[in-house]
Amino acid sequence: MPNLLDIRRRIKSVKNTQQITKAMKMVSAAKLKRAQDRVVTARPFATKMTQVLGELAARTDENFHHPLLDARGDQRYLLLLVTADKGLCGAFNTNLIKAAQGFIRENSSRQVELITAGRKGRDFFRRRQFSIVGEYLGLTGKGRVDLSEALGVAGDVIKRFIEDEGIDKVFLLYNEFKTVLQQRVVIEQLLPVSRAVAESQQAKPGTERNLIDYVYEQPPAEIFSVLLPRLVETQVFRALLESVASEQGARMTAMDAASKNAKELIDTLTLNMNRVRQAAITNEIIEIVSGASAL
């Protein structure tokens, strides 16, 4: 049985850890509010932009060609994986890495390359000698993402897709923010845009697709040359914002659970300390009574 000094040291250590987890929970709660506001603001623009370009693509002549619209083969994939730069956020990174591994297994007959945004995903696949063609660190670690950073990632993806005609499809994998307690892993096709829009339309069974009669002043070629890169940039920026909000929500939940577990451990250790102290006092009383009886 441990002595009183060891138990007191253990209680002090757990209390110090509890203070750290409570502080991290408060920091994540503050960051979550800002990240959640940015996500809610960005979603309508991204959704409407995808819808408008989808309607325009459906009305465009089949002979029209654009590097970001034309369908290619189905042998080489590029996966943009968005993870966190730090841990202590529950199963946030684990779920993303498992989803990436599942995607790679499902497409084992194809060549899959990775672009990682986040240190955790980069480190995991680098240790397994996986093909990582690009990496971005520090995007989400500070709790917010700037538009310029998202433009850099999207520009790199677009450049690789246009210059390397061997890349058939580009996919985006990230955590979509639902609530503080719930995040959903999303895998969506980023490029070519036409196929990605078509798949999103087919994702709702039982619904008929009604084309909206928009009036466009510019010809499709001019519209697509400007808006298609902007659509990819918007989708990447939204994915980074969703990832930041999901990470802070997961960290807030994990630190709250850690604080509760620390409290339960402190209560258990305190109870054990009181029992050890009571046993020591009882032994001393017995020794005194036994000595008095002997005299």
C-alpha positions in Angstrom: 0.0 0.0 0.0 1.4 3.4 -0.9 2.2 5.8 1.9 0.6 9.2 2.5 3.4 11.2 0.8 3.1 9.3 -2.5 -0.7 9.7 -2.6 -0.4 13.5 -1.8 2.1 13.9 -4.6 -0.1 12.0 -7.0 -3.1 14.2 -6.1 -1.1 17.3 -6.6 0.1 16.1 -10.0 -3.5 15.3 -11.1 -4.7 18.7 -10.0 -2.1 20.4 -12.0 -3.1 18.4 -15.1 -6.7 19.3 -14.4 -5.9 23.0 -14.4 -4.2 22.6 -17.8 -7.1 20.7 -19.4 -9.6 23.3 -18.1 -7.5 26.1 -19.5 -7.2 24.3 -22.9 -11.0 23.9 -22.9 -11.6 27.6 -22.3 -9.1 28.5 -25.1 -10.8 26.1 -27.5 -14.2 27.4 -26.7 -13.1 31.0 -27.5 -11.5 29.9 -30.8 -14.5 27.7 -31.6 -16.9 30.7 -31.5 -14.9 32.6 -34.1 -14.3 29.6 -36.3 -18.0 28.6 -36.2 -19.0 32.1 -37.3 -16.6 32.0 -40.2 -17.9 28.6 -41.3 -21.5 29.7 -41.2 -20.7 32.8 -43.3 -18.7 30.8 -45.9 -21.2 28.0 -46.5 -23.9 29.9 -48.4 -21.4 31.4 -50.9 -19.7 28.1 -51.6 -23.0 26.3 -52.0 -24.5 28.9 -54.4 -21.4 29.2 -56.4 -21.3 25.4 -57.0 -25.0 25.5 -57.9 -24.6 28.3 -60.5 -21.6 26.7 -62.1 -23.4 23.4 -62.2 -26.3 24.9 -64.0 -24.0 26.7 -66.5 -22.1 23.4 -67.1 -25.3 21.6 -67.9 -26.2 24.3 -70.5 -22.8 24.4 -72.1 -22.2 22.8 -75.4 -20.6 19.4 -75.2 -17.8 20.5 -77.6 -16.7 23.2 -75.1 -13.4 22.3 -73.4 -11.7 23.7 -70.3 -8.7 22.2 -68.4 -10.7 22.1 -65.1 -13.9 20.7 -66.7 -12.7 18.0 -69.1 -13.0 14.5 -67.8 -9.9 12.4 -67.9 -9.1 8.8 -67.1 -9.5 6.9 -63.9 -6.1 5.6 -63.0 -4.3 8.3 -61.0 -5.7 10.2 -58.1 -4.5 13.1 -56.0 -5.9 13.4 -52.5 -5.8 16.6 -50.5 -5.9 15.5 -46.9 -6.7 18.2 -44.3 -5.7 17.3 -40.7 -4.7 19.2 -37.6 -1.2 20.3 -36.7 -1.6 19.4 -33.0 -3.1 16.5 -31.0 -5.1 16.4 -27.8 -8.4 16.6 -29.8 -9.8 13.2 -29.4 -10.4 11.1 -32.5 -10.3 14.1 -34.8 -7.1 13.1 -36.6 -7.6 9.4 -36.2 -10.9 9.5 -38.1 -9.4 11.5 -41.0 -6.4 9.2 -41.3 -8.6 6.1 -41.2 -10.8 7.6 -43.9 -7.7 8.3 -46.0 -6.4 4.7 -45.5 -9.9 3.4 -46.5 -9.9 5.6 -49.6 -6.4 4.3 -50.6 -7.5 0.7 -50.0 -10.6 1.1 -52.1 -8.5 2.5 -54.9 -5.6 0.0 -54.5 -5.7 -0.6 -58.3 -5.0 3.1 -58.9 -2.1 5.3 -58.2 -2.9 7.6 -55.3 -0.7 10.6 -54.3 -1.2 12.8 -51.3 -1.0 16.5 -50.5 -1.2 17.0 -46.8 -2.4 20.1 -45.0 -1.6 19.5 -41.4 1.3 17.9 -39.5 -0.5 14.9 -38.1 -1.5 13.5 -41.5 2.0 14.3 -43.0 3.8 12.5 -40.2 1.6 9.5 -40.3 1.9 8.8 -44.0 5.6 9.8 -44.1 6.4 7.1 -41.5 4.8 4.6 -43.9 6.8 5.8 -46.9 3.7 6.9 -48.7 3.9 9.2 -51.8 3.5 12.8 -50.5 3.9 15.3 -53.3 3.1 18.4 -51.3 2.7 19.4 -47.7 1.4 22.5 -45.8 2.0 23.0 -42.1 0.8 25.6 -39.7 -2.4 26.4 -41.6 -4.9 25.4 -38.8 -2.6 25.3 -35.8 -3.2 28.9 -34.8 -7.0 28.5 -34.7 -7.8 30.5 -37.9 -7.1 30.3 -41.6 -6.4 33.3 -43.8 -7.8 33.4 -47.3 -4.3 34.0 -48.7 -3.2 30.6 -47.2 -6.2 28.8 -48.8 -5.4 30.5 -52.2 -1.9 29.1 -52.0 -3.1 25.5 -51.4 -5.8 25.8 -54.1 -3.4 27.4 -56.6 -0.9 24.5 -56.1 -3.6 21.9 -56.7 -4.9 23.7 -59.8 -1.3 24.1 -61.1 -0.6 20.4 -60.6 -3.8 19.3 -62.3 -3.3 21.5 -65.3 0.4 20.9 -65.9 0.3 17.2 -65.1 -2.2 15.6 -67.5 -1.5 12.2 -65.9 -3.6 13.3 -62.8 -7.1 12.1 -63.6 -9.0 13.2 -60.5 -8.4 15.3 -57.4 -10.2 14.6 -54.1 -10.6 16.6 -50.9 -10.8 14.9 -47.5 -11.7 16.9 -44.4 -13.9 17.0 -41.3 -17.2 18.9 -41.7 -18.3 20.8 -38.6 -21.8 19.8 -37.4 -21.9 20.5 -33.7 -19.4 20.6 -30.9 -19.9 16.9 -30.3 -20.2 15.8 -33.9 -18.0 16.1 -36.9 -18.5 14.3 -40.2 -15.6 13.1 -42.4 -16.2 14.3 -46.0 -14.6 13.0 -49.2 -15.5 14.9 -52.3 -14.2 15.3 -55.8 -12.5 18.6 -56.3 -11.3 18.3 -60.0 -12.5 18.0 -62.7 -15.3 20.4 -61.6 -17.9 19.1 -64.0 -17.8 15.5 -62.6 -17.8 16.8 -59.0 -20.9 18.9 -59.6 -22.7 16.0 -61.3 -21.9 13.7 -58.4 -23.2 16.2 -55.9 -26.4 16.4 -57.9 -26.8 12.6 -58.0 -26.1 12.4 -54.2 -29.8 13.1 -53.5 -31.9 10.2 -54.7 -35.5 10.7 -55.5 -35.0 14.4 -56.4 -35.5 15.8 -59.8 -32.9 18.2 -61.2 -34.6 21.4 -62.4 -32.4 23.8 -64.4 -32.6 27.4 -63.4 -32.7 29.8 -66.4 -29.9 32.2 -65.5 -29.0 35.0 -67.9 -25.3 35.3 -68.6 -23.8 38.3 -70.2 -20.4 36.7 -71.0 -19.8 33.6 -73.0 -19.2 30.3 -71.1 -15.5 30.3 -71.9 -14.9 33.6 -70.3 -17.1 32.8 -67.2 -15.4 29.4 -66.7 -11.9 30.8 -67.0 -12.6 33.2 -64.2 -15.0 31.3 -61.9 -13.7 27.7 -62.1 -10.4 28.5 -60.3 -12.4 30.7 -57.9 -14.7 27.7 -57.2 -11.8 25.4 -56.3 -10.3 28.2 -54.1 -13.7 28.6 -52.3 -14.0 24.8 -51.7 -10.5 24.6 -50.3 -11.0 27.6 -48.1 -14.3 26.2 -46.8 -12.7 22.9 -46.1 -10.0 24.6 -44.1 -12.6 26.6 -42.1 -14.6 23.5 -41.5 -11.5 21.7 -40.3 -10.6 24.5 -37.9 -14.0 24.6 -36.3 -14.2 20.8 -36.1 -10.7 20.6 -34.5 -11.6 23.2 -31.8 -14.9 21.5 -31.1 -13.2 18.1 -30.8 -10.5 19.6 -28.6 -13.0 21.3 -26.4 -14.9 18.0 -25.9 -11.7 16.0 -25.2 -10.5 18.5 -22.7 -13.8 18.6 -20.9 -13.8 14.8 -20.7 -10.2 14.9 -19.4 -11.1 17.4 -16.7 -14.0 15.2 -15.5 -11.7 12.1 -15.5 -9.2 14.1 -13.4 -11.8 15.0 -10.9 -12.9 11.4 -10.5 -9.3 10.3 -10.1 -8.7 13.0 -7.5 -11.8 11.8 -5.5 -10.6 8.2 -5.7 -7.1 9.2 -4.5 -8.5 11.3 -1.7 -10.6 8.5 -0.5 -7.6 6.1 -0.6 -5.5 8.7 1.3 -8.1 9.0 4.0 -8.2 5.2 4.4 -4.4 5.0 4.6 -4.3 7.8 7.2 -7.1 6.2 9.2 -5.3 2.9 9.2 -2.1 4.5 10.4 -3.9 6.3 13.2 -5.6 3.0 14.2 -2.3 1.2 14.3 -0.8 3.9 16.5 -3.7 3.7 19.0 -3.4 -0.1 19.1 0.3 0.2 19.8 -0.3 2.7 22.6 -3.0 0.6 24.2 -0.9 -2.5 23.9 2.1 -0.7 25.5 -0.1 0.5 28.4 -1.5 -3.0 29.0 2.0 -4.4 29.1 3.1 -2.0 31.7 
